Amino acid sequence: MDNRITQLAENILHNSVKLKKGEIVYLETFGASTKDLLNELIRVTTEIGATPFYFYNDMSFVRNCINGAQDAQIQKYADIHRELMEKADCYVAIRGYDDLFALSDIDDKYQEKYCSIFHKQVHIQTRLPKTRWCVLRYPNNTMAATSRMSLKSFEDFYFDACLLDYAKMGKAMQPLKKLLDETSEVHIIGNDTDLRFSLKGQKAIICDGKMNIPDGEVYTAPVKDSINGYVQFNTDTTHGGTFFSNIRLEFENGKIVNGTSMANNDKFQKILDIDAGSRYIGEFALGVNPYITHPILDILFDEKICGSFHMAVGNSYEDETNNGNVSSIHWDLVKIQTPEQGGGEIWFDNKLIRKDGLFVLPELEGLNPRSLK
């Protein structure tokens, strides 16, 4: 057993979800590669004096469950998982996707049903507001391949990103949170990007290893109808098992009036029209993890890339950042602004705060990679 697996399990349960004696933790794992970490999570849970409920899952199981299913079947499936989630104090998901594109050839209507019934009821309406939760990936051959690394190199990259000093990072994030809380207008400039929106009255949240592993972002949400301009995201992404690339969005008064993807644009248009909230933005965030420097086609890593920002199409979180947008999707899209990716600038209330991926204000320099490593 790699001792980093034990350290990760202890960090998740003690620091991220803060599991206590007598509580119930719902452990869900995806893919055979997650077995060692699941075993450690069960062991540490029992050691704490809490009760684990563990559910082994796989995207091939999900595929066979939803492909061709009627609404009533998906609803009953959702009911079972929602009841389990309601009983849990904490939820930990380990997603080691052995087949990243397992759902890619399922008819869109079944994907939409799964998203609008199961995901909305179990995760958006129950897990997010009612449990202490943490979601993470697990290093396997698939992730190593999409990252263009050997498995050994990817494992080292993974544990560096997941086991950094989150207490130090959290302290360095405080000035950025304060600045976001006080900011009214944001202006983002970059390659094929000129975007303006308001944060007036919105609050920011620090992400320092509690809900995601790896972590490293400070997020808020734009005032729903305030976004105007256009943005060209430069990080490939997946949604529902389908690959998308070079997504570009144009906004008028908060609404996406035009959106394109270089890959699978027909499916992209359908996602934009899933519901009334899927053409609005539910999150804006800045990524700062110093060990994540390039995309690996996994959003839990890519949204934390140092020198990046991301915006989520769809639902906003039901916390201090809530901007009122409700949707069955929450899909993060990432733009990296390092010099290698074309650079760019972020301005808060006509003050430059980050240029070419590096913070320029003295109070924010502690979030630059050299300071966090």
C-alpha positions as CSV (number, residue, x, y, z in Angstrom):
1,M,0.0,0.0,0.0
2,D,1.4,3.4,-1.0
3,N,1.4,5.4,2.2
4,R,0.1,8.4,0.3
5,I,-3.2,6.6,-0.1
6,T,-3.5,6.3,3.7
7,Q,-2.6,10.0,4.1
8,L,-5.2,10.9,1.5
9,A,-7.9,8.9,3.2
10,E,-7.1,10.5,6.6
11,N,-7.1,14.0,5.1
12,I,-10.5,13.5,3.4
13,L,-12.2,12.2,6.5
14,H,-10.5,14.2,9.2
15,N,-10.0,17.5,7.4
16,S,-12.3,17.7,4.4
17,V,-15.7,16.3,5.7
18,K,-14.7,16.3,9.3
19,L,-16.3,13.0,10.0
20,K,-17.3,12.5,13.7
21,K,-18.0,9.5,15.9
22,G,-21.6,8.2,15.5
23,E,-22.1,9.8,12.0
24,I,-22.8,8.0,8.7
25,V,-20.6,8.5,5.7
26,Y,-21.8,7.5,2.2
27,L,-18.8,6.3,0.2
28,E,-19.3,6.0,-3.5
29,T,-16.5,4.7,-5.8
30,F,-16.4,4.5,-9.6
31,G,-14.1,2.0,-11.2
32,A,-12.0,-0.9,-10.1
33,S,-8.9,1.2,-9.6
34,T,-10.4,2.9,-6.5
35,K,-10.4,-0.3,-4.4
36,D,-7.3,0.6,-2.3
37,L,-8.5,4.0,-1.4
38,L,-12.0,2.8,-0.6
39,N,-10.5,0.2,1.8
40,E,-8.6,2.9,3.6
41,L,-11.6,5.1,3.8
42,I,-13.6,2.3,5.3
43,R,-10.8,1.5,7.8
44,V,-10.4,5.1,8.9
45,T,-14.2,5.6,9.2
46,T,-14.4,2.6,11.5
47,E,-11.4,3.9,13.5
48,I,-13.2,7.3,14.0
49,G,-16.3,5.5,15.3
50,A,-18.5,6.4,12.4
51,T,-20.5,4.1,10.1
52,P,-19.6,3.7,6.4
53,F,-22.1,2.9,3.8
54,Y,-20.1,2.0,0.7
55,F,-21.4,1.7,-2.9
56,Y,-19.2,0.5,-5.7
57,N,-20.3,2.0,-9.0
58,D,-19.0,2.0,-12.6
59,M,-19.9,4.1,-15.6
60,S,-20.8,0.9,-17.5
61,F,-23.4,0.2,-14.8
62,V,-24.8,3.7,-15.1
63,R,-24.9,3.2,-18.9
64,N,-26.9,0.1,-18.7
65,C,-29.2,1.6,-16.1
66,I,-30.2,4.7,-18.1
67,N,-29.9,3.6,-21.7
68,G,-33.5,3.1,-22.8
69,A,-35.0,3.7,-19.3
70,Q,-38.4,5.3,-18.9
71,D,-38.9,8.4,-16.6
72,A,-40.5,6.2,-13.9
73,Q,-37.4,3.9,-13.8
74,I,-34.9,6.7,-13.5
75,Q,-37.2,8.4,-10.9
76,K,-37.2,5.2,-8.7
77,Y,-33.4,4.9,-9.1
78,A,-33.2,8.5,-7.9
79,D,-35.6,7.9,-5.0
80,I,-33.3,5.1,-3.7
81,H,-30.2,7.2,-3.8
82,R,-31.8,10.3,-2.5
83,E,-33.1,8.5,0.6
84,L,-29.6,7.2,1.2
85,M,-28.1,10.6,0.8
86,E,-30.7,12.1,3.2
87,K,-29.6,9.7,5.9
88,A,-25.9,10.5,5.4
89,D,-24.0,13.2,7.3
90,C,-21.1,13.1,4.8
91,Y,-20.6,12.0,1.2
92,V,-17.3,11.0,-0.4
93,A,-17.1,10.1,-4.1
94,I,-14.0,8.6,-5.6
95,R,-14.3,8.7,-9.4
96,G,-11.7,6.6,-11.1
97,Y,-13.2,6.6,-14.5
98,D,-11.8,3.6,-16.3
99,D,-13.9,4.4,-19.4
100,L,-14.1,8.2,-19.6
101,F,-16.5,8.1,-22.6
102,A,-18.8,5.2,-21.5
103,L,-21.9,7.4,-22.0
104,S,-20.9,9.1,-25.2
105,D,-23.1,7.1,-27.6
106,I,-26.3,7.0,-25.5
107,D,-29.2,8.9,-27.0
108,D,-29.3,12.5,-25.8
109,K,-32.8,12.1,-24.4
110,Y,-31.7,9.5,-21.9
111,Q,-28.7,11.6,-20.9
112,E,-31.1,14.6,-20.3
113,K,-33.4,12.4,-18.3
114,Y,-30.6,11.2,-16.1
115,C,-29.3,14.7,-15.6
116,S,-32.7,16.4,-14.9
117,I,-34.1,13.6,-12.7
118,F,-31.3,11.7,-10.9
119,H,-28.4,14.2,-10.8
120,K,-30.7,17.1,-9.9
121,Q,-32.6,15.4,-7.1
122,V,-29.8,13.4,-5.6
123,H,-26.8,15.7,-6.0
124,I,-28.0,19.3,-6.6
125,Q,-31.0,19.2,-4.3
126,T,-29.8,16.8,-1.6
127,R,-26.1,16.3,-1.5
128,L,-25.0,19.9,-2.0
129,P,-27.2,21.6,0.6
130,K,-27.6,18.7,3.2
131,T,-24.3,16.9,3.5
132,R,-20.6,17.7,4.1
133,W,-19.1,16.3,1.0
134,C,-15.9,15.8,-0.9
135,V,-15.4,14.6,-4.5
136,L,-12.1,13.4,-5.9
137,R,-10.6,11.4,-8.8
138,Y,-8.2,8.4,-8.5
139,P,-5.1,7.9,-10.6
140,N,-5.4,5.2,-13.1
141,N,-4.2,4.3,-16.6
142,T,-7.1,6.2,-18.3
143,M,-6.2,9.5,-16.5
144,A,-2.5,9.0,-17.2
145,A,-3.2,8.5,-20.9
146,T,-5.4,11.6,-21.2
147,S,-2.7,13.5,-19.3
148,R,0.0,12.2,-21.7
149,M,2.0,10.8,-18.8
150,S,3.2,7.4,-17.6
151,L,1.2,6.0,-14.8
152,K,4.1,6.5,-12.4
153,S,4.5,10.2,-13.4
154,F,0.8,10.8,-13.2
155,E,0.6,9.3,-9.7
156,D,3.4,11.6,-8.5
157,F,1.6,14.6,-10.1
158,Y,-1.7,13.5,-8.6
159,F,-0.4,13.2,-5.0
160,D,1.5,16.5,-5.3
161,A,-1.7,18.3,-6.2
162,C,-3.9,16.4,-3.7
163,L,-1.6,16.5,-0.7
164,L,-0.3,20.1,-0.8
165,D,-0.4,22.3,2.3
166,Y,-4.1,23.4,2.2
167,A,-3.9,25.3,5.5
168,K,-1.2,27.5,4.0
169,M,-3.2,27.9,0.8
170,G,-6.4,28.8,2.7
171,K,-4.6,31.5,4.6
172,A,-3.2,33.0,1.3
173,M,-6.7,32.9,-0.2
174,Q,-8.1,35.3,2.5
175,P,-7.1,38.5,0.7
176,L,-8.6,37.3,-2.6
177,K,-11.9,36.4,-0.9
178,K,-12.0,39.9,0.7
179,L,-11.3,41.6,-2.7
180,L,-14.0,39.5,-4.4
181,D,-16.5,40.4,-1.7
182,E,-15.8,44.1,-2.2
183,T,-15.7,44.1,-6.0
184,S,-18.5,45.4,-8.1
185,E,-17.3,45.1,-11.7
186,V,-15.1,42.5,-13.4
187,H,-13.4,42.9,-16.8
188,I,-11.6,40.0,-18.4
189,I,-9.4,40.4,-21.5
190,G,-7.6,37.8,-23.5
191,N,-7.4,36.0,-26.8
192,D,-10.9,36.3,-28.4
193,T,-12.2,37.3,-24.9
194,D,-13.7,40.6,-23.7
195,L,-16.1,40.0,-20.9
196,R,-17.7,42.3,-18.3
197,F,-20.0,41.4,-15.4
198,S,-21.0,42.5,-11.9
199,L,-20.3,40.9,-8.5
200,K,-22.1,43.6,-6.6
201,G,-23.6,42.1,-3.4
202,Q,-22.1,38.6,-4.1
203,K,-19.8,36.8,-1.7
204,A,-16.9,34.5,-2.4
205,I,-16.0,31.1,-1.0
206,I,-12.5,29.7,-0.3
207,C,-11.8,26.1,-1.6
208,D,-8.9,24.8,0.4
209,G,-9.3,21.0,0.4
210,K,-12.7,20.6,2.0
211,M,-15.1,19.8,-0.9
212,N,-12.8,18.8,-3.7
213,I,-9.5,17.0,-3.8
214,P,-7.4,18.4,-5.4
215,D,-8.4,21.9,-4.5
216,G,-7.3,25.4,-5.1
217,E,-9.9,27.9,-6.2
218,V,-11.9,30.9,-4.9
219,Y,-15.3,31.1,-6.4
220,T,-18.3,33.3,-6.5
221,A,-21.1,33.9,-9.0
222,P,-21.8,36.9,-11.3
223,V,-25.1,38.8,-10.9
224,K,-27.2,36.7,-13.2
225,D,-28.2,39.2,-15.8
226,S,-25.0,41.3,-15.8
227,I,-22.7,39.4,-18.2
228,N,-21.9,41.0,-21.5
229,G,-19.3,40.2,-24.1
230,Y,-17.6,37.1,-25.3
231,V,-15.2,34.5,-24.0
232,Q,-13.1,31.8,-25.8
233,F,-12.3,28.9,-23.5
234,N,-9.1,27.1,-24.3
235,T,-9.3,23.9,-22.3
236,D,-10.9,20.7,-23.7
237,T,-13.7,19.3,-21.7
238,T,-16.3,16.5,-21.5
239,H,-19.9,16.4,-20.5
240,G,-22.1,13.3,-20.2
241,G,-19.3,11.3,-21.8
242,T,-19.0,13.5,-24.8
243,F,-15.9,15.5,-25.8
244,F,-16.0,19.2,-26.5
245,S,-13.3,21.6,-27.6
246,N,-12.7,25.4,-28.0
247,I,-16.1,26.4,-26.6
248,R,-16.9,30.0,-27.3
249,L,-19.8,31.9,-25.6
250,E,-21.4,35.3,-26.3
251,F,-23.5,37.0,-23.7
252,E,-26.2,39.7,-23.6
253,N,-27.5,40.7,-20.2
254,G,-26.4,37.4,-18.7
255,K,-27.8,35.1,-21.3
256,I,-25.8,33.0,-23.7
257,V,-27.1,34.2,-27.0
258,N,-24.6,32.3,-29.0
259,G,-22.4,29.3,-28.1
260,T,-20.2,27.0,-30.2
261,S,-17.9,24.0,-29.7
262,M,-15.4,22.9,-32.3
263,A,-16.2,19.3,-31.4
264,N,-19.7,17.9,-31.2
265,N,-21.4,21.3,-31.7
266,D,-24.8,19.7,-32.3
267,K,-24.8,18.1,-28.8
268,F,-23.5,21.3,-27.3
269,Q,-26.5,23.2,-28.6
270,K,-28.8,20.7,-27.0
271,I,-27.0,21.1,-23.6
272,L,-27.5,24.8,-23.8
273,D,-31.2,24.3,-24.1
274,I,-31.7,21.6,-21.4
275,D,-33.8,24.0,-19.3
276,A,-34.4,27.7,-18.5
277,G,-31.2,28.1,-16.5
278,S,-28.7,26.4,-18.9
279,R,-28.0,29.6,-20.8
280,Y,-26.9,31.5,-17.7
281,I,-23.8,31.3,-15.5
282,G,-23.8,30.0,-12.0
283,E,-20.2,30.4,-11.0
284,F,-17.0,32.4,-11.6
285,A,-13.7,31.3,-10.0
286,L,-10.0,31.7,-10.1
287,G,-7.7,28.6,-10.0
288,V,-4.5,28.7,-8.0
289,N,-3.2,25.1,-7.4
290,P,0.6,25.4,-8.0
291,Y,1.0,21.8,-9.0
292,I,-1.7,21.8,-11.7
293,T,-0.2,23.6,-14.6
294,H,-1.8,22.0,-17.7
295,P,-5.2,20.4,-18.5
296,I,-5.7,16.7,-18.3
297,L,-9.3,16.5,-19.5
298,D,-10.7,16.1,-15.9
299,I,-12.5,19.1,-14.5
300,L,-11.7,18.5,-10.9
301,F,-8.0,19.2,-11.9
302,D,-8.5,21.5,-14.8
303,E,-10.6,24.1,-12.9
304,K,-7.8,24.4,-10.3
305,I,-5.0,25.2,-12.9
306,C,-2.9,28.1,-11.6
307,G,-3.3,31.1,-13.8
308,S,-6.8,30.0,-15.0
309,F,-10.4,31.1,-14.4
310,H,-13.5,29.2,-15.0
311,M,-17.2,29.8,-15.4
312,A,-20.0,27.3,-14.8
313,V,-22.9,27.1,-17.3
314,G,-26.0,26.4,-15.3
315,N,-26.9,26.0,-11.6
316,S,-25.4,28.2,-8.9
317,Y,-24.6,26.8,-5.5
318,E,-27.0,27.2,-2.7
319,D,-24.6,29.1,-0.5
320,E,-23.4,32.7,-0.1
321,T,-22.6,32.8,-3.8
322,N,-26.2,31.9,-5.0
323,N,-27.2,34.2,-7.9
324,G,-30.6,32.7,-8.3
325,N,-29.9,30.6,-11.4
326,V,-31.4,27.2,-11.3
327,S,-30.6,24.4,-13.7
328,S,-30.1,20.6,-13.8
329,I,-26.5,21.2,-15.1
330,H,-23.4,22.8,-13.6
331,W,-20.7,22.6,-16.2
332,D,-17.3,24.3,-15.6
333,L,-15.5,25.7,-18.6
334,V,-11.8,26.8,-18.2
335,K,-9.7,29.4,-19.7
336,I,-5.9,29.4,-18.9
337,Q,-4.2,32.8,-19.1
338,T,-0.6,31.9,-18.7
339,P,1.8,33.3,-21.4
340,E,2.0,29.8,-23.0
341,Q,-1.8,29.9,-23.5
342,G,-1.9,33.4,-24.9
343,G,-1.9,35.4,-21.6
344,G,-4.7,37.8,-20.5
345,E,-5.8,40.2,-17.9
346,I,-8.4,40.3,-15.1
347,W,-9.5,43.7,-13.7
348,F,-11.6,44.4,-10.6
349,D,-13.2,47.8,-10.5
350,N,-10.7,49.2,-13.0
351,K,-7.7,47.8,-11.1
352,L,-5.5,45.1,-12.7
353,I,-5.3,42.1,-10.3
354,R,-3.9,39.4,-12.5
355,K,-1.8,39.5,-15.7
356,D,-0.7,36.5,-17.7
357,G,-1.7,34.1,-14.9
358,L,0.2,35.9,-12.1
359,F,-1.4,38.1,-9.4
360,V,0.1,41.6,-9.4
361,L,-1.3,43.1,-6.2
362,P,1.1,42.7,-3.3
363,E,-1.6,41.2,-1.0
364,L,-2.3,38.5,-3.6
365,E,1.2,37.5,-4.5
366,G,1.0,34.7,-1.9
367,L,-1.2,32.8,-4.3
368,N,1.3,32.7,-7.1
369,P,3.0,29.3,-7.6
370,R,6.4,30.2,-6.2
371,S,4.8,31.2,-2.9
372,L,2.5,28.1,-2.5
373,K,4.9,25.3,-3.3
